[in-house]
């Protein structure tokens, strides 16, 4: 934990108040947080990952500030889309959702996301859902129709629309509102759906059936976090109707307000071409990009840089060029870290302050930049989780490291200065998931992925490197140069140094 992080107030945008507020947990030192997860009928794609990475960083920063965070992110494993996909594939709906939950958790682990403290599923919380629906009926906020469906009455909740700004008079068919003659008001929504052949169903006081979409999150959040908790997060598309309905259900069922004290929403991800023109992402067009496929191409840190280089509330354009730019940025971060690790491994010759004062110039500039890194980074994160600004601080430090590292003659005496700078990278790694990995591990992964993309074999490359080494030993300079040119044409960067020859794949 960083000292600067713990000593400064956090300000965040609250969708409920439509203002930036100072964050104050209901219980000092503790944060209870719920984030809407995926409806698991397919693999996690780049759009889903926007919310996942956004709230991963929120949790990381809260913990960096020394707060005890209970993080809950659900799996929706009972839903109309799951049932439709299962019918399409000839698979049991719950078996299908279980398969995709397992795939999702693998993908999110590869992305470097922190695991939630609780990952509740709808199918294992039917009792909590039924209890909440029963309370809503008893309090006059829900009604049962012929056939065993249960509906929430939006007219029974005067504060309906407080999150989205919608008014009951505006809720008409066509605005994410389904037409149904069984409803008393067009805005009423299903709490319980009567069983249909081939669908998952559970016993209830109103007959066999399954939950509607919205009730699950109200029930699971209150079950694990209480009737009032601190932060509720999700994508901007969930503000209405999902989150609006969550508030109505929970506050009417428990009699407590607010359901959540701070509401955070991330902006949409939009697929764009290299000119920045939006492109629809759909299965029919064959351009859906799943996270698992993306992570076969590039390290997770490149993906995280792409996502975090935009403020979480702003739209995020995604293109192959932006991904390549993020990959090159990740490489620059780790080339700088690699230089620092090499310097820091030497025996310290003098304290960092003395090294900076003696060498002056780029050494002094790096020393001063590193001294102020933590408070500047904390200030960025404390201003509504401004990850773009925090990344900017890291990139500025990388540039300073590179300027310093160009003075190769300084390396022997710069161990203490390098050791002072490395914790800045570690802080970025803990919070952003960028820059904190050992450089050797990063470049090993990067090389493997670039070799696979190019259809090259590591053993073949190393055989060519060895042949070039032998040619140099034999003073066959023409042969050595020819081999270097061959390697260069394959995208292999060869580096000759005092400790021997090393190589890496060219990123761009």
Secondary structure, DSSP 8 states (H G I E B T S, - for coil): --HHHHTS--EEEETTTTEEEE---SSTTEEEEEE---B-SS--BHHHHHHHHHHHHHHHHHHHTT-EEEEEE-BB-SSHHHHHHHHHHT--HHHHHHHHHHHHHHHHHHTT----SB--BGGG-HHHHHHHHHHHHHTTSEEE-TTS-EEE-GGG-TTTTTTT---GGG--TTSS----TT-SSTT-EEEEEE--TTS--B--TT-SEEE-TTHHHHHHHHHHH-SSEEEEEEEGGGIIIIIHHHHHHHHHHH--S-SEEEEEEE--EEEB-TT--B----TTTT---BHHHHHHHS-HHHHHHHHHTS-TTS-EEE-HHHHHHHHHHHHHHHHHHHHHHHHHTS---S-HHHHHHHH-HHHHHHHHHHHTHHHHHHHHHHBT--HHHHHHHHHHHHHHHHHHHT-GGGGGG-HHHHHHHHHHHHHHHHHHSSS-S-HHHHHHHHHHHHHHHHT--HHHHHHHHHHHHHHHHTT-HHHHHHHHHHHHHTTEEEEEETTEEEEEE---
